[in-house]
Amino acid sequence: MIATSEIVESLGSLLLDRRRGETERFRGVVVDSRKAGPGDLFVALPGERSDGHVHVPDAIARGARGVLVRELPSEIEPGVAAFVVPDGLAALQRLAAGRRDRRRAKVIGITGSVGKTTTKEITAAVLADRWRVLKNEANYNNEIGLPLTLLRLTHRHQRAVLEMGMYAQGEIRTLCEMARPEVGVVTNIGPSHLERLGSLEAIAAAKAELLESLPPQGFAVLNADDPLVLAMADRTRARRVTYGTSSEADVRATDIVSRGLDGVSFRLSWRGDTVDCETSLPGKHIVSNALAAAAIALVDGMPLPDVAAALRRAQVPLRIQVHAARGGGTILDDTYNASPTSMAAALDLLAEIPGRR
């Protein structure tokens, strides 16, 4: 829900044509007219293939009771409020920043070349054992998806786990200006977007924008097994916590054993204490994602045994879909938002499973 008063306060000076509608509260905010429903606010954004302003009538026909546009439509149904702004995307992001300012939830930002979606899902599942958690749905992790996620933040939420994606320098900084994360995680640095940024070092610099945005009282959670991530320690004012299989990691996994498609077991250590831990998610590479989630929960005050128990229950949608094939075979589908690095990890999992290939 978003109130007219919140819109006006967040956007400052704008034209609200009250003659066209007296709606004081909108059910939600949408940018795709096909997803508009009764009581929604439709934000018309220009796109590469289509301008959202063309779809204003469709959004209204589907029940939208407000539109945020560059200029007033020539014809609009009675009872529909119209907000006029010069830049729809900037307005959407300001609305999201305003919502963040009005809520007390602790925000956790997660980025990296590979594994950020899995880490986001595991982290949200672990934290949900103790707090009310908001997370990005699907891949709503960019300059449009993240503000839409923030606008779902309510007074009931206590934690927000936000995946942050990027294609270029400065994009994560923009996301952080809206979300103002208190905890930031960089999972790893790999060749994703290498064609745009030119080098792994440039990719690392773009990802490090998350850590640079953290406050001194926050936490930068760093993968100790990735030298490019570990080198980011000097780029943040926040307190630093590391995770990995390295003996120097603050949150450490040892004795890792793959159980094939049944998951992975390992020993989880933190500040001198060690517990047995397991996850039903398959593949040894999943341990790194689980460790990142564990580190986030531990610095947030969850006891180590509770973290291990929550990891045991955590599930990740869309990851490693297992299908029965003709002739008694098994098909592993890990193609959702895949990259060369993630496919290599899937091949490693295949090697861990007994049977012909």
Residue pairs with C-beta under 8 A, 6 or more apart in sequence:
1 25
1 26
1 27
1 28
1 154
2 25
2 26
2 28
2 29
2 41
2 95
2 99
2 151
3 24
3 25
3 26
4 16
4 23
4 24
4 25
4 26
4 66
4 81
5 24
6 95
6 98
6 99
6 102
7 41
7 68
7 83
7 95
8 14
8 16
9 98
10 94
10 95
10 97
10 98
10 99
11 83
11 85
11 91
11 94
11 95
14 83
14 84
14 85
14 91
15 72
15 82
15 83
15 84
16 81
16 82
16 83
16 84
17 72
17 81
17 82
17 84
18 81
20 76
20 78
20 79
20 80
20 81
20 82
21 65
21 66
21 78
21 79
21 80
21 81
21 82
22 79
22 81
23 39
23 65
23 66
23 79
23 80
23 81
26 39
26 40
26 41
26 65
26 66
27 37
27 38
27 39
27 40
28 37
28 39
28 40
28 41
28 151
28 152
29 40
29 41
29 43
29 92
29 95
29 148
29 151
30 36
30 37
30 40
30 41
30 42
30 43
30 59
30 64
30 148
31 42
31 43
31 44
31 45
31 52
31 92
31 144
31 148
33 42
33 52
33 55
33 56
33 58
33 59
33 62
33 64
34 58
34 62
36 42
36 58
36 59
36 60
36 62
36 63
36 64
37 62
37 63
37 64
38 63
38 65
39 63
39 64
39 65
40 59
40 63
40 64
40 65
40 66
41 64
41 65
41 66
41 67
41 68
42 52
42 55
42 56
42 59
42 60
42 64
42 66
42 67
42 68
43 52
43 67
43 68
43 88
43 91
43 92
44 51
44 52
44 53
44 55
44 56
44 67
44 68
44 69
44 70
44 88
45 52
45 88
45 89
45 92
45 144
46 52
46 53
46 88
52 88
53 69
53 70
53 73
56 67
56 69
56 73
56 76
57 73
59 67
60 67
60 76
60 77
60 80
64 80
65 79
65 80
65 81
66 80
66 81
66 82
66 83
67 73
67 76
67 80
67 81
67 82
67 83
68 83
68 85
68 88
68 91
68 92
69 82
69 83
69 84
69 85
69 88
70 84
70 85
70 86
70 88
71 84
72 82
72 84
73 82
76 82
83 91
85 91
89 143
89 144
92 144
92 147
92 148
93 143
93 147
93 174
93 178
95 147
95 151
96 146
96 147
96 148
96 150
96 151
96 178
96 179
97 150
97 177
97 178
97 180
99 150
99 151
99 153
100 107
100 150
100 153
100 178
100 179
100 180
103 153
103 154
103 155
103 157
104 155
104 158
105 134
105 153
105 157
105 158
105 159
105 160
106 158
106 159
106 160
106 182
106 183
106 300
107 159
107 160
107 162
107 179
107 180
107 181
107 182
107 183
108 123
108 127
108 159
108 160
108 161
108 162
108 181
108 182
108 183
108 184
108 185
108 296
109 162
109 164
109 175
109 176
109 179
109 181
109 183
109 184
109 185
109 210
109 213
110 116
110 119
110 120
110 123
110 161
110 162
110 163
110 164
110 184
110 185
110 187
110 292
111 163
111 164
111 165
111 166
111 172
111 184
111 185
111 186
111 187
111 207
111 210
112 119
112 185
112 186
112 187
112 188
112 189
112 207
112 223
112 229
113 187
113 188
113 189
113 190
113 191
113 192
113 193
113 203
113 207
113 339
113 341
114 187
114 188
114 190
114 192
114 339
114 341
114 342
114 345
115 187
115 188
115 285
115 288
115 289
115 292
115 342
116 141
116 163
116 164
116 165
116 187
117 139
117 141
117 163
117 319
117 337
118 281
118 286
118 289
118 316
118 319
119 185
119 187
119 289
119 292
119 293
120 135
120 136
120 161
120 162
120 163
121 135
121 314
121 315
121 316
121 317
121 319
122 279
122 281
122 289
122 290
122 292
122 293
122 311
122 314
122 316
123 161
123 185
123 292
123 293
123 296
123 297
124 133
124 135
124 161
125 293
125 310
125 313
125 314
125 315
125 316
126 293
126 294
126 296
126 297
126 302
126 307
126 310
126 311
126 314
127 133
127 159
127 161
127 296
127 297
127 300
127 302
129 302
129 306
129 309
129 310
129 313
130 302
130 306
131 158
131 159
132 156
132 157
132 158
132 159
133 157
133 158
133 159
133 160
133 161
134 149
134 152
134 153
134 154
134 157
134 159
134 160
134 161
135 149
135 160
135 161
135 162
135 163
136 145
136 146
136 149
136 161
136 162
136 163
137 149
138 145
139 145
139 163
139 165
139 337
140 146
140 148
140 149
141 162
141 163
141 164
141 165
142 165
142 166
142 171
142 175
143 171
143 174
143 175
146 162
146 164
146 175
146 178
146 179
147 178
149 160
149 162
150 160
150 162
150 178
150 179
153 160
159 300
160 179
162 175
162 179
162 181
164 172
164 175
164 176
164 179
164 210
165 171
166 172
166 175
166 193
166 206
166 207
167 193
167 196
168 196
168 197
168 206
169 197
169 202
169 205
169 206
169 209
170 206
170 209
171 206
172 206
172 207
172 209
172 210
173 209
173 212
173 213
176 209
176 210
176 213
177 213
180 213
181 210
181 213
181 214
181 218
182 214
182 215
182 217
182 218
182 219
183 214
183 218
183 219
183 220
183 221
183 296
183 299
183 300
184 210
184 211
184 213
184 214
184 218
184 219
184 220
184 221
184 236
184 238
185 210
185 221
185 222
185 292
185 295
185 296
186 207
186 208
186 210
186 211
186 221
186 222
186 223
186 229
186 232
187 223
187 229
187 288
187 289
187 292
188 223
188 226
188 229
188 288
188 341
189 200
189 203
189 204
189 207
189 226
189 228
189 229
190 200
190 203
190 339
190 340
190 341
191 200
191 203
191 339
191 340
191 341
192 203
192 339
192 341
193 203
194 200
194 203
197 203
197 206
200 228
201 228
204 228
204 229
204 231
204 232
207 232
208 232
208 235
208 236
211 220
211 232
211 235
211 236
211 238
212 235
212 236
214 220
214 236
214 237
214 238
215 237
215 238
216 237
216 238
216 239
217 238
217 239
218 238
218 239
219 238
219 239
219 240
219 241
219 296
219 299
220 232
220 233
220 236
220 238
220 239
220 240
220 241
221 241
221 242
221 243
221 292
221 295
221 296
221 299
222 229
222 230
222 232
222 233
222 240
222 241
222 242
222 243
223 229
223 230
223 242
223 243
223 244
223 288
223 292
224 230
224 242
224 243
224 244
224 246
224 248
224 249
224 250
225 244
225 245
225 246
225 249
225 288
226 244
230 242
233 240
239 299
241 250
241 251
241 295
241 298
241 299
242 248
242 249
242 250
242 251
242 295
243 249
243 250
243 251
243 252
243 288
243 291
243 292
243 294
243 295
244 251
244 252
244 253
244 288
244 291
245 252
245 253
245 254
245 256
245 287
246 252
249 291
250 270
250 271
250 295
251 268
251 269
251 270
251 291
251 294
251 295
251 298
252 268
252 269
252 270
252 291
253 266
253 267
253 268
253 269
253 277
253 287
253 290
253 291
254 266
254 267
254 269
255 265
255 266
255 267
256 264
256 265
256 266
256 284
256 287
257 264
257 265
257 266
258 264
258 282
258 283
258 284
258 349
258 352
259 265
259 282
260 282
260 352
260 353
260 354
261 282
261 320
261 322
261 330
261 353
262 280
262 282
263 278
263 279
263 280
263 281
263 282
264 278
264 279
264 281
264 282
264 283
264 284
264 286
264 287
265 276
265 277
265 278
266 277
266 278
266 287
267 274
267 275
267 276
267 277
268 274
268 275
268 276
268 277
268 291
268 294
268 304
268 307
268 308
268 311
270 294
270 298
270 304
273 304
275 304
275 305
275 308
276 308
277 290
277 294
277 308
277 311
277 312
278 311
278 312
279 286
279 287
279 290
279 311
279 312
279 314
280 312
280 314
280 315
281 289
281 290
281 314
281 315
281 316
281 319
281 320
282 320
282 349
282 352
283 320
283 345
283 346
283 348
283 349
283 352
284 348
284 349
284 352
285 345
285 348
285 349
290 311
290 314
293 311
293 314
294 307
294 308
294 311
297 306
297 307
297 310
298 304
298 307
302 310
318 336
319 334
319 336
320 332
320 333
320 334
320 346
320 349
321 332
321 333
321 334
322 330
322 331
322 332
322 333
323 330
323 331
323 332
323 333
324 330
324 331
325 331
330 355
332 346
332 349
332 350
334 342
334 343
334 346
334 349
338 346
350 357
